[in-house]
Amino acid sequence: MSTLTTDTQTVKGTSTENPAEWSSGWSDVLYASVWLVFLLFPISNVLSAPVSSGLKALGLTGIGLFAVLYVISWIYELPFPRRSELVNALFWCAILLLPLALVVPSAGLTGTYVAPFFVAVCAFRLSMKGAVISAGVIALLAITPWLILYPPQEWFWPLVGISPAFMLLLVSRWVMERSVVREELQRELKLAQQRESVGRDVHDILGHSLTVVSMKVQLAKRLMATDPERAAQELDDVLVLTRDSLTDVRSTVGKLREPELSVQLVQARAALRSAGITPHLPSTVPSIEAPWRSTFAWILREAVTNAVRHSSASSCSVTLTSTTLTITDDGVGLACERDAANAASSSVPGNGLRGMQERAEKAGLKLTVTSPVEGKDQGTRIVVEPA
């Protein structure tokens, strides 16, 4: 990995970690762990099975390994960050199948009671449509062996053990999606209110300033022939007034332009997908201090914009914690992107790589950029963390 140097200073790149990203927070892990209660069904069946103690111990070991792997699947969600969410979900489903081989000798088909965990792995990582389809496929795979190998009078408990959990998971997924939509609508309403407020403020500022400017210009015009010095003074006052008004307008409009992190995540996902780049973004935003939250939003927007315009990447991952922001793509690297990105933003203060660095420093954060060496593995990693 190389060190990326801007025109004004060096942005150090020291990270050599695997590009796979960690989950956005432990809250997702704790929420996922709640579903471990459904393991009580296969545990009960293993303990009551008419088999030897050795097979029971083997079955309980398999269930324990399954629980551990399930939790890990929520901590390390993207083992293949350059692949789609579906590929990563299918990978974890395959991994979770392995310990079930230890459960079958003692529990038999009751091992299918863990099917809801596979639904959770898929449902909370895919779209709502993908969640419904994956739940249907998993339900079919779990229930079909019972329908084939057992008489109808023994179908009750498998259906009772699997179906309610499936419905609960899908309802939870739907509620989560509705919550996201509701929050987005609330943000749009808040933004509309801010725009209305800004419009009133700008009207008041310009209305007052332009009235005074008009009066002073008219006065200066009348004085030009009789009192040139007084006319020049009036024009100087007009210049000061217009500069002050422009500053006030910029300050007022700047409040409206302050980005919201959650909104930027939604917009980043849409921008990446429209550019043909597979996005791997967190679905929730952890608790972050207000100044850092705003800075993270600015840097996320700039980094994603550069990735879309200049990186030629096929995948982009974003990880958020309460103190760090990490953005990784598998493109050509910022060393190649820098000239194009900075050229495009050189006339706009605060944009581009230099702007990201300045905003990070202003907020007391450190921006670390790791870019590939020519001829070696591709990929760019941007880390924003406390200085």
C-alpha positions in Angstrom: 0.0 0.0 0.0 1.2 3.5 -0.8 1.0 6.9 1.0 -1.3 9.4 -0.7 0.1 12.9 -0.8 -2.1 15.9 -1.5 -0.8 19.3 -2.7 -0.7 20.7 0.9 0.1 17.8 3.1 0.6 14.0 3.4 -2.3 11.8 4.3 -0.8 8.8 5.9 -2.0 5.3 4.9 -0.9 2.6 7.3 -3.8 0.1 7.3 -3.2 -3.4 5.9 -6.3 -5.0 7.2 -8.5 -7.3 5.1 -11.0 -5.2 3.2 -13.9 -7.1 4.7 -15.8 -4.8 7.1 -17.1 -5.3 10.6 -20.7 -4.6 11.5 -21.8 -1.1 12.2 -22.3 -1.8 15.9 -22.9 -4.3 18.6 -26.6 -3.4 18.7 -27.2 -5.6 15.6 -25.4 -8.4 17.3 -27.4 -8.2 20.5 -30.6 -8.0 18.5 -29.7 -11.1 16.5 -28.7 -13.0 19.6 -32.3 -12.7 20.9 -33.3 -15.3 18.3 -31.1 -17.9 20.0 -34.1 -18.6 22.2 -35.4 -20.8 19.3 -32.5 -23.2 19.9 -34.5 -24.4 23.0 -36.5 -26.6 20.6 -33.6 -28.6 19.1 -31.9 -28.7 22.5 -35.0 -30.2 24.1 -35.2 -32.8 21.3 -31.6 -33.8 21.6 -31.9 -34.3 25.3 -35.1 -36.4 25.0 -33.9 -38.4 22.0 -33.6 -42.2 22.7 -29.9 -42.3 21.8 -26.6 -42.7 23.7 -25.1 -40.0 25.9 -22.3 -39.7 23.4 -24.6 -38.8 20.6 -26.5 -36.4 22.8 -23.2 -34.7 23.7 -22.3 -34.6 20.0 -25.7 -33.0 19.2 -25.4 -30.4 22.0 -21.9 -29.6 20.7 -23.3 -29.0 17.2 -26.0 -26.7 18.5 -23.4 -24.8 20.5 -21.2 -24.4 17.5 -24.2 -23.3 15.4 -25.0 -20.6 18.0 -21.4 -19.3 18.0 -21.2 -19.2 14.2 -24.6 -17.5 14.0 -23.4 -14.7 16.3 -20.2 -14.4 14.3 -22.2 -14.1 11.1 -23.6 -10.8 12.5 -20.3 -9.5 13.8 -18.5 -10.2 10.5 -21.3 -9.7 8.0 -19.3 -9.3 4.8 -16.5 -11.9 4.5 -16.5 -11.1 0.7 -17.1 -7.3 0.6 -16.6 -7.2 -3.2 -19.6 -9.5 -3.6 -23.3 -8.8 -3.3 -25.3 -9.1 0.0 -26.9 -12.2 -1.5 -23.5 -14.0 -2.0 -22.4 -13.1 1.6 -25.8 -14.3 3.0 -25.5 -17.6 1.1 -22.0 -18.1 2.4 -23.1 -17.8 6.0 -26.0 -20.1 5.3 -23.6 -22.7 4.0 -21.3 -22.3 7.0 -24.2 -22.7 9.4 -25.2 -26.0 7.8 -21.9 -27.6 8.8 -22.5 -28.0 12.6 -26.0 -29.4 11.9 -24.3 -32.6 10.8 -23.4 -33.2 14.4 -27.1 -32.7 15.4 -28.7 -35.1 13.0 -27.6 -38.4 14.6 -29.4 -37.5 17.8 -32.2 -35.1 16.8 -32.9 -36.3 13.3 -35.2 -33.9 11.3 -35.8 -31.8 14.4 -32.6 -30.1 13.4 -34.8 -28.3 10.9 -36.2 -26.2 13.8 -33.1 -24.0 13.3 -34.5 -22.9 9.9 -35.6 -19.5 11.3 -32.0 -18.6 11.9 -31.3 -19.0 8.2 -34.2 -16.8 7.5 -32.8 -14.1 9.8 -29.4 -14.3 8.1 -31.1 -13.6 4.7 -34.1 -11.4 5.7 -32.2 -8.7 7.5 -29.5 -8.4 4.8 -31.6 -8.4 1.6 -34.4 -6.3 0.3 -38.0 -7.0 1.5 -38.7 -8.9 -1.7 -35.5 -10.9 -1.2 -36.5 -11.6 2.4 -39.8 -13.0 1.4 -38.4 -15.1 -1.4 -35.6 -16.5 0.9 -38.0 -17.2 3.7 -40.2 -19.2 1.2 -37.3 -21.2 -0.1 -35.9 -22.0 3.4 -39.4 -23.0 4.6 -39.8 -25.3 1.6 -36.4 -26.9 2.2 -37.1 -27.3 6.0 -40.7 -28.7 5.8 -40.4 -30.9 2.7 -38.5 -33.8 4.4 -41.2 -34.0 7.1 -43.9 -34.1 4.5 -42.1 -36.9 2.6 -40.8 -39.1 5.5 -43.6 -38.7 8.1 -47.3 -39.3 8.2 -49.7 -36.3 8.4 -50.4 -36.7 12.1 -46.7 -35.9 12.8 -46.6 -32.7 10.8 -48.1 -30.5 13.5 -45.0 -29.9 15.6 -42.7 -29.1 12.7 -45.2 -26.6 11.4 -45.7 -25.1 14.9 -41.9 -25.0 15.5 -41.1 -23.3 12.2 -44.0 -21.2 10.8 -44.6 -18.8 13.7 -40.9 -17.9 13.8 -40.9 -17.3 10.1 -43.8 -15.0 10.4 -42.3 -13.1 13.3 -39.0 -12.6 11.4 -40.8 -11.3 8.3 -43.0 -9.0 10.3 -39.9 -7.7 12.1 -38.2 -7.1 8.8 -41.3 -5.3 7.5 -41.5 -3.1 10.6 -37.8 -2.3 10.2 -38.4 -1.2 6.6 -41.5 0.8 7.5 -39.5 2.5 10.3 -36.7 3.5 7.9 -39.3 4.9 5.5 -41.0 6.8 8.3 -37.7 8.3 9.4 -36.9 9.3 5.9 -40.3 11.1 5.6 -39.7 12.8 8.9 -36.3 14.0 7.7 -37.8 15.3 4.4 -40.5 17.1 6.4 -37.8 18.6 8.6 -35.8 19.6 5.6 -38.8 21.3 4.0 -39.4 23.2 7.2 -35.7 24.3 7.2 -36.0 25.4 3.6 -39.1 27.5 4.4 -37.3 29.0 7.4 -34.2 29.7 5.3 -36.4 31.3 2.6 -37.9 33.7 5.1 -34.5 34.6 6.5 -33.0 35.2 3.1 -36.0 37.3 2.1 -35.6 39.4 5.3 -31.9 39.8 4.8 -32.1 40.7 1.1 -35.2 42.8 1.5 -33.7 45.0 4.1 -30.2 45.2 2.5 -31.5 45.9 -1.1 -33.7 48.6 0.2 -30.8 50.4 1.9 -28.5 49.8 -1.1 -31.1 51.3 -3.4 -31.5 54.4 -1.2 -27.7 54.9 -0.9 -27.1 54.4 -4.6 -29.8 57.0 -5.4 -28.2 59.4 -2.9 -24.7 58.8 -4.3 -26.0 59.5 -7.8 -27.5 62.9 -6.7 -24.3 63.8 -4.8 -21.8 62.9 -7.6 -22.0 66.4 -9.1 -22.2 68.5 -5.9 -20.3 66.4 -3.3 -18.1 63.7 -4.9 -16.5 62.8 -1.6 -19.8 62.2 0.1 -21.0 60.2 -2.9 -17.8 58.0 -2.7 -18.5 57.4 1.0 -22.0 56.3 0.2 -20.7 53.9 -2.4 -18.2 52.5 0.1 -21.1 52.0 2.5 -22.9 50.1 -0.3 -19.9 47.9 -0.8 -19.6 47.0 2.9 -23.4 46.4 3.1 -23.4 44.1 0.1 -20.5 42.1 1.5 -22.1 41.7 4.9 -25.4 40.7 3.3 -23.6 38.1 1.2 -22.0 36.7 4.3 -25.3 36.5 6.1 -26.9 34.8 3.1 -24.1 32.2 2.9 -24.3 31.6 6.6 -28.1 31.1 6.4 -28.0 28.8 3.4 -25.1 26.9 4.9 -27.4 25.7 7.7 -29.6 24.1 5.1 -26.6 22.4 3.3 -25.5 20.7 6.5 -25.8 17.0 5.6 -27.5 14.4 7.7 -25.6 11.1 8.0 -28.5 8.8 7.7 -29.7 10.6 4.6 -26.2 10.4 3.1 -26.2 6.7 3.6 -29.4 6.3 1.6 -28.2 8.6 -1.1 -24.8 6.9 -1.2 -26.5 3.5 -1.7 -28.6 4.9 -4.5 -25.6 6.6 -6.2 -23.4 3.5 -6.0 -26.1 1.2 -7.4 -26.8 3.6 -10.3 -23.1 3.6 -11.1 -23.1 -0.2 -11.2 -21.1 -0.4 -7.9 -22.3 -3.0 -5.4 -22.9 -1.1 -2.1 -22.3 -2.6 1.3 -23.6 0.0 3.7 -25.0 -0.2 7.3 -28.7 -0.1 7.7 -28.5 1.8 11.0 -26.5 4.7 12.3 -24.9 4.3 15.8 -24.9 7.1 18.3 -22.3 9.7 17.2 -21.4 13.1 18.6 -23.1 15.9 16.6 -19.9 17.5 15.2 -18.4 14.1 14.1 -21.8 13.0 12.7 -21.8 16.0 10.4 -18.2 15.5 9.4 -18.7 11.8 8.7 -21.7 12.8 6.5 -19.5 15.3 4.5 -16.7 12.9 4.0 -19.0 10.0 3.1 -20.6 12.1 0.4 -17.3 13.2 -1.0 -15.7 9.8 -0.9 -18.7 8.1 -2.6 -18.8 10.9 -5.2 -15.1 10.3 -6.0 -15.7 6.5 -6.1 -18.6 6.9 -8.5 -16.8 9.3 -10.8 -13.2 8.2 -10.8 -12.6 4.8 -9.2 -13.9 2.3 -11.7 -14.8 0.1 -8.7 -17.2 -2.8 -8.7 -17.8 -2.8 -4.9 -17.8 -0.2 -2.1 -18.2 -0.9 1.6 -19.0 1.6 4.5 -18.6 0.8 8.2 -19.7 3.1 11.0 -19.1 3.0 14.7 -19.6 5.7 17.3 -16.1 7.1 16.6 -15.0 5.9 13.2 -16.0 5.9 9.6 -14.4 3.5 7.1 -15.0 3.5 3.3 -13.4 0.9 1.1 -13.7 0.3 -2.6 -11.9 -2.1 -5.0 -11.2 0.6 -7.6 -8.0 1.9 -9.2 -7.0 3.9 -6.1 -7.0 7.5 -5.0 -3.5 7.9 -6.3 -5.0 7.6 -9.8 -8.2 9.4 -8.9 -6.6 12.4 -7.2 -5.8 14.5 -10.2 -9.3 14.1 -11.7 -11.1 14.5 -8.4 -9.1 17.6 -7.4 -9.4 19.1 -10.9 -13.1 18.8 -10.8 -13.4 20.3 -7.3 -10.6 22.8 -7.4 -13.0 25.7 -7.9 -15.2 24.7 -5.0 -13.7 25.3 -1.6 -14.0 22.3 0.8 -14.6 19.6 -1.9 -12.3 16.7 -2.9 -9.6 15.0 -1.0 -8.2 18.2 0.4 -11.6 19.2 1.6 -12.1 15.9 3.4 -8.8 16.3 5.1 -9.6 19.9 6.2 -13.0 18.9 7.5 -11.6 16.0 9.5 -8.9 18.2 11.1 -11.4 20.9 12.0 -13.5 18.3 13.8 -10.5 16.9 15.7 -10.4 13.8 13.5 -7.7 12.0 11.6 -8.2 11.0 7.9 -6.1 8.0 6.8 -6.1 7.0 3.1 -4.6 3.8 1.9 -4.2 3.5 -1.8 -2.8 0.6 -3.9 0.7 0.5 -5.4 0.7 0.2 -9.2 0.8 -3.4 -10.3 -0.4 -4.7 -7.0 -3.8 -5.4 -5.5 -6.3 -2.7 -6.2 -8.4 -1.0 -3.6 -8.8 2.2 -1.6 -9.5 2.5 2.1 -10.5 5.8 3.8 -10.6 5.8 7.6 -11.8 8.7 9.7 -11.1 8.3 13.5 -10.3 10.5 16.5 -6.9 12.2 16.2 
